[in-house]
Amino acid sequence: MYKQNPKSPLMKALVGKQKNLPQHLQEKILASPAKQTTSGEFAYEKHRKDMEMGKATYPSDKVRAALTSMTSDNVTYKDAKKELRKKRKAEYNAKNKK
């Protein structure tokens, strides 16, 4: 049966010549919580970072842009969305300058 998620590093057996290592090193290898991320988790984290940096748009910003474009005669949805992204990017840059 195919499982999409890989096994936890704690559940995996030692591979290769790792079983020839001294016992205390084998225990360290088995006890180490190696971080394994799936491609979905990686993509989600990248998207969250892009939204924070102003490279992608928050869903709430899309709603704000739509409301702004509906209530204003000279602002389009595209322009309102760009302005909100610029604001996020400026906030991110200000936060990371410290």
C-alpha positions as CSV (number, residue, x, y, z in Angstrom):
1,M,0.0,0.0,0.0
2,Y,1.4,3.4,-1.0
3,K,1.6,6.1,1.7
4,Q,2.3,9.7,0.7
5,N,3.8,10.9,3.9
6,P,7.2,9.5,4.7
7,K,7.9,7.8,8.0
8,S,9.1,9.8,10.9
9,P,12.9,9.7,11.3
10,L,12.3,8.1,14.7
11,M,10.5,5.2,13.1
12,K,13.1,4.6,10.4
13,A,15.8,2.0,10.8
14,L,19.5,2.8,10.5
15,V,20.7,2.6,6.9
16,G,23.9,1.6,5.3
17,K,26.9,1.2,7.6
18,Q,25.2,3.2,10.4
19,K,24.6,0.0,12.3
20,N,28.4,-0.4,12.6
21,L,28.7,2.9,14.5
22,P,29.3,2.9,18.3
23,Q,26.1,2.5,20.3
24,H,26.0,6.0,21.6
25,L,26.2,7.5,18.1
26,Q,23.4,5.1,16.9
27,E,21.2,6.4,19.8
28,K,22.0,10.0,18.8
29,I,21.0,9.4,15.2
30,L,17.7,7.7,16.3
31,A,16.9,10.4,18.8
32,S,17.6,13.4,16.5
33,P,14.4,15.0,15.4
34,A,15.4,15.6,11.8
35,K,12.9,18.0,10.2
36,Q,11.3,16.4,7.2
37,T,8.8,18.5,5.3
38,T,6.6,17.4,2.5
39,S,6.3,19.4,-0.7
40,G,2.9,20.6,0.3
41,E,4.2,21.9,3.6
42,F,7.1,23.5,1.9
43,A,4.8,25.2,-0.7
44,Y,2.5,26.5,2.1
45,E,5.4,28.0,4.1
46,K,6.8,29.6,1.0
47,H,3.4,31.1,0.1
48,R,3.0,32.4,3.7
49,K,6.5,34.0,3.5
50,D,5.6,35.5,0.1
51,M,2.4,37.0,1.5
52,E,4.3,38.5,4.4
53,M,7.0,40.0,2.1
54,G,4.4,41.5,-0.2
55,K,5.1,39.2,-3.1
56,A,1.7,37.5,-2.9
57,T,-1.7,38.9,-1.8
58,Y,-3.5,38.0,1.4
59,P,-7.1,36.9,0.9
60,S,-8.3,39.7,3.2
61,D,-6.3,42.2,1.1
62,K,-8.1,40.9,-2.0
63,V,-11.5,41.7,-0.3
64,R,-10.2,45.1,0.7
65,A,-9.1,45.8,-2.8
66,A,-12.4,44.8,-4.2
67,L,-14.3,47.0,-1.8
68,T,-12.0,49.9,-2.5
69,S,-12.4,49.5,-6.3
70,M,-16.2,49.3,-6.0
71,T,-16.5,52.4,-3.8
72,S,-14.0,54.6,-5.7
73,D,-14.4,55.8,-9.2
74,N,-10.7,56.2,-10.1
75,V,-9.2,53.2,-8.4
76,T,-9.2,49.8,-10.1
77,Y,-9.0,46.4,-8.4
78,K,-5.6,45.8,-9.8
79,D,-4.2,49.1,-8.5
80,A,-5.8,48.7,-5.1
81,K,-4.2,45.2,-4.8
82,K,-0.8,46.6,-5.8
83,E,-1.0,49.3,-3.2
84,L,-1.9,46.8,-0.5
85,R,1.1,44.6,-1.5
86,K,3.4,47.7,-1.4
87,K,2.1,48.4,2.1
88,R,2.9,44.8,3.2
89,K,6.3,45.0,1.6
90,A,7.1,48.3,3.4
91,E,5.9,46.8,6.7
92,Y,8.1,43.7,6.2
93,N,11.2,45.8,5.3
94,A,10.7,48.1,8.3
95,K,10.3,45.1,10.6
96,N,13.5,43.4,9.3
97,K,15.7,46.5,9.3
98,K,15.9,46.3,13.1
